[in-house]
């Protein structure tokens, strides 16, 4: 079947999320409560998350039912289309078949709504009145703002300063959905004020913004925190992407040799790749390659260490066993703000450790070159984060051409780039620079890892 676009019906929407914890080679190391010197218990996490979310975080059930109200909300845009990038294939003159899952069709513009809606639902069920969160590029903030409006919950967002300034219309979209948005580091929290006192020009980081959001929760009644990546339940909510893609590729009579997604904290990579990695873990597809594309400025999987570390700058969170560059690390101000996180999902980290996932680093300018090639061939302007996956997909397609082999490549177009045109202006005007991995700064940050 050579259809350009494969669209499923509403009846084909997955009714369950896939939980890869059921199929891991060994159980994850548990979160760790560093204040009390012991593994974290559910009640430790329930301070900032509702009980059902904590239950999912620690679950080893292979499949978890998607609640009906969440399914109804998903139907606004799901199932999302799987598209054969035939024009890109022709441009590259490659024997490879390239498919992409278009998550940019969601109302908020990215895959992030898959978890935002689920988390807002579970918070509403728990009687939560206020949710605080962080956002980097603004995709998660936009998604959670929309979800909170759906379920009538107050939404407060701490947006990393460099993105707050680069992407003002993301902030506007969040405000249209009814959220309060603060540039982080802010004067709203003790964490933010401390950072600004030490460095008034601080450009912010996801670690700082997470600390601010958690502090916000601890200082308000009926408030909980919501995270858009990294944690197990978020990765699980995103698996609707890969589960749909498997059905669509089956209709096309195909199966990927290579699955690619960008990696910041790990949500869209998990959602795209985990349903396929399941087949590899179960011995059905031993030759499958799963590639996590990360920026050279923040390569936690490629050059970080596997260790317990905090998820935020101030150490409010339990420590997680993950590949990390150190929770105090401040990456360069790259335009892919959603990929500037210091650590990676414990689930993805475990799969990298056991060689089920390959990390690959790419530089900012080559990413935007690939993005423009994709836009001019396929007509869709990708988010800078998504363009990391496009760059790696192009590399793999050209490699297939050199080898004279036909391969099937699937990547996730995790969001559109309509709010990122200032970044494209920067590239087209020749002002964009590549940020390299600052080994000395990472070495310093790693000295602050918690002692477990």
N, C-alpha and C positions, 0 to 999 in steps of 0.2 A: 504493500500500500504506500503510495507516494503523496498522500494528502499534505498540503502545506500546514494546516492547523487541525489538531485533533481536540474536539470539545466534547466533554462528557455531559450527560444530563444530570439534573439535580438528584435523581434516584441513585446515581453512581457516586455521590459524595460519600467518602468513608464515614462509617458510623462509630468507629473506634480509633483511638490514637495507638500507635505502636510504641511500646516501652522497651528499648534495647537493653535495659538492665537485666532482662530475663535471659539474654543470650550472650552476655559478656564472658570472656575466657575465665575471669575471676571477679568476685564482687569488688565494687568500688571501696576504696578506703573511706571511712565515714567522715563527715564534717567534724571539726574539732573545736570544742569550747576552750579557748586558751586561758580565759580568766579562771576557770575551775580545774584546768588540767585534765580533761576527760573528753571522750567522744561526745559530740552534741546529741542531745535527746530531742524528741519532737517538741517538747514544751519550750526548749531554747529557741526553736524556729518560730513557734506560735506567737512569740512576742511581736514579730513583724509580718507574719503571713497567716492567713486563715487556715483552719485545721485541714480542710480538704486539699488545699495546695500542699501542705506539709505531708499529708498522707501520700499524695502522688509523688512528691519528691523522693520519698523513701521506699516506694513500692517496687516490687520485682515482678508484678503481673505483666504478662506479655502484651495484653491489650486492655485498654481502659475505655469504657463507653463515653461517647461525647454527649453531654446533656442536650435535650431537645431544644431549649432556648438558644444554645450556642450553635447548633445545626441550623436553626432558622436564620440566625444572623449571618452565618457563613454563606447562606444561599443568595445573599445580596450580590456576591461575585464568584462564589465557588460553585462547581469546580473551575479552576483557572485553566486557560488553554495551554496545551503543549504545541510548540511551533517548530517545524522543520526549517532551519536557517539555510534554505537552498540558495538564496542569493549570496550569502556569505561563503557557502561552499564553492560556488562558481567563481567568486572573486579570488579565493585562495587556490583555485584549481586543485582541489584535494579530493582523493577518493573517500575521505571520511564523511560519514553522515553526522551532521550536527543538529541536535535538538535543544531547545531551551523551554523551561517552564516559566511562563510570564506571570510573576507575582505582582507586577506593577499595576495590574488591573483592579486591585482592591481600592476601595474608596479613599483610604489613607495613603495609597501609592506604593505600598510595599507588603512583604510577607508578614510584617510584625503584627498585623491584626489577628492572625491565626491564634496567637497566645493572648493578646490584649483582651479580646472578647471573652475568652475562657476565664482569664483571671478576674476580669470585672464581674462576670457572672458569679464566680465562687465567693468573691468579696461581698456582693449584694446578698447572697444567700446567708452569709455570716453576719449580716447587719452592719457592715462597715459603711461609714458615711464619707470618709475622706481617704484618697489614695495619693501617696507621694511617690515620685519616681525620678530617675535621671534620663537624659537622652543625649546622644552624641550628635549625629548628623540631623536628628529630628524625626527620623522615621518611627522610632519607638514612641516618642512623645506624641506624635500625630495619631498613631494607632490607639494608644491608651486614652488620649483625650476623646477620641470618637467613641471608644468602648464605654468610658465612664458616662458620657452623655446618654448612650443607649440605656444604661442601667441606673441613671439618676444618682451618680456618685460624684462628689467634689473631687477635682483632679488638680494636683500641684506638681509642676515639672521644673526640675533644675537642669538647664541646658548648658552644656560645655561652652564656655565663652567663645572659643575660636569659631565654633559652628554658629553660635548665636549671632556673631557678627558677619560671618560669611553667608549665612542662609536665613536672612530676616523673614522671608515669606514662609518658612517652616514654622517659625514662631507665630506668625499671623494665622496660619491654619489651625494651630493648637488653640489659639485664642478664639477663633471662630467656633470651634467645637466646645468652647466654654472653659478651657483650662487657664489657670494662672501659670505664667512662665517667668522664671528668674534666670538671669545669666549667672553661671557658676564658674568660679567661686563668687558667692553673693554675700550681702550683709544680713541675710535672713537667718543665718545659723552661726553658731560658735565656730564650727569647722571652717566655714567660708571666711568669717572675719579673721581667723587666725592665719589662713593662707594669704589673705590680702595684706595683712600687717607685715608678714615676712616678705611678700613679693607683690606689690600693688599692680604689676603688669602681668600677673600670672594668667596664662591663656586657658587654664582649666584642663581637667582630664575626667574621664569617666569615673575613676576612682574617687576623686574629690566630690563629684556630683552625687555619687552613690552615698557617700558619707553624709552629705547635706540632706538627701532625701530620707535616710534612716533617722537622722537626728530630728527632722521634721515630724516623723511618725511618733517618735518617743515623746515628743512634746505636745501631742494633740490627742484628744479622746476619740474613740471609735475610728482610729486611723490605722491603716496598714500600708506596707511597702509593696511595690510591684516591680519586678525585674524583667527586662525584655530579652535576656540572653543568659548564657553560662549554665544556669541551674537545670537539673534533670527534668523538672516538670515543663519548663519552657521548651527544651529540646523535643520533648514528647508531643506537646501541642502542635509543633511545627511539622510533624510527620505526615500531616494531611497532604503536604506538597509531594513527597516521594511516593506515598500510597496512590495518589491520583496518577502520578507520572508512570508508575508501573502498569496501571490499567491502560493508559493511553498508548504506551509503547507496545503492549500486548495487542491492542487493536491494529497498530502499525506493523505487527509481526516482527518486532525488534526488541533488543535488550542491550543496555549500554556496556561497552568495554570499559569506559571511563566515566565517572561521575565527578563533577567539579562544582564547587561553590566557594565564595569568599568566606573568610573567617575573621571575625572580630572577637566576639565572645563564644560564638559557635551555634547560634540559633538556626540560621538559614542553612548552614552546612549540615547540621544534624537533621533538619527537616527534609532536606533533599536526599542526603546520602544514607541515612540510617535504614530506611526500608530496603535498600539494595544491599547494604553491608550485612543485614540480617541473612540474606542468601549466602553470602560469603562465610559468615560465622557458622551457618548450618551445613556448610560443605557443598552447597548447590552450585555456586559460582566462584570457584577458587581463584580464578584469574581476574576478577573484577578489580579495577583500580579506583580508589576514592582519593581525590586530590583536594586539599584545603589551600586556597590561595590567600596569602597574607601579605601585607605591605612590608617592604624592606625596612621601613622606619620603625616597625613594631612587630618583629617576627618571633612571637612568643613560642610557637611550636618548633621553629627551626633553630632558634638560638637561645631560648629560655631554658630553665631548669625545671625538672619535675619535682615539686616540693609542696609542702603545706604553705599556703599564703592567704592573706586576707583578700576579700573581694573588693574592698574599698580602701581609701587612703588612710582613714583614721582608725581602722581596725575594729569597727563596730560589728562586722559580720563574723560568724564562725570561720575558722581557717579551712580552706578547701585544698585537696590534693590535686594539683593541676600544673601544667606547664605555665611558667610565669617569668616575667622580666622584673618582678619586684613591685609591690603595691605602691611604692613611692615614685616609681619611674614615670617621667613626663615625656611622652613621645613628641616628635615634631608636629607642626601644625598642618598635617596633610589634609587634603580636601575630602578624603574618605573618612569623615569624622566617626563613623560607626565602627571603624576598625582600629581605633586608637586605645583599645583596652589592654591592660597589662597582662591579663591571664586568659586562659582558654578553658572552656567547659571541661569539668572532670571526666565526663563521658568521652568526649573527643580525645582528651589527654590519654585516657586509658587505651583507646584504640590506636593512637600514635605509638604508645609504648609497645604495643603488641604487633606493630607493623601492619595494621589493617587500614591505616590512613597515611597518605604521603603529604607532608607540608611542602609548599613551594612558595618562594618569595618573589615579588615583582616590584618594580620601581614605578613611581607616580607618573612620570611622563610616558612610559611605555603603556601604562594602563589607559591614559587618555587617548593615546594614539589608537589603541584597540577599540576604545569606546566610539571614536569618530568613524573608524572603519565599519563598525557594527551599525551605527546610525545611518551611514550612507548606503549600506547594503540592505538592511532590514527595516529601516525607517523608524526605529524606536530609540529614543535618547535614554541611555541607561544611567542609573545612579553610579557615582564613582565607586562605591563598594562593589556593586554588581560587575563593574567593568574589570575588576581584578579577575573574576571568573572568566570573563570573555577573553582576556589576554592569555590566560592559561589554555583555554579551549582552542584559540588560534594557534598557539605553539604546538599543541598536540595534533591538530589537524595538519599543520605543515610537516610535522615529524612523520605522520602517516604518509604524506606525499613523498617525502624523501625515501621512506622504506618501501613504498609501493604497496602499502597494505590498506585494506578497507577496514575502518574502525567506526564504531558507533560511540559518539560523544554526547553526553547530556550535561548541561549546566543550568544553574538556576539564575534567572534574571530576577533578582530579589526585589528590585524596585525601579521606578522610573526616575529620570534625572531632571525633571522640570523645575525643581527648586535649586538646582545645582549649576545654573547657567553662568554664575560668576566664576565658578571653577573652570568651566569651558572657556570663558573669556580669557582667563589667566593663561590657559594652555595655548590658545590660538594667538595670543599677543606675545608669546615667547617669555612670559614672566614666571612660568611655573618652574620650580626647582625640585630635584630629587633629594629626599631626606634619607640619609644612611643610618643604619643601626649604630647607635652611640655606645660602643662596648664599655667605655669607662663609666658612663652614667648608669648603665645596667649593673655593672659590677658593684657600684656604690649602693644601688637600690637593693641588690640581693643581700647586702649585709644586714638589712632590716627585716628579713624573713622571721616569722615567729619561731620560737624554739619549741618544738614538739617532742 
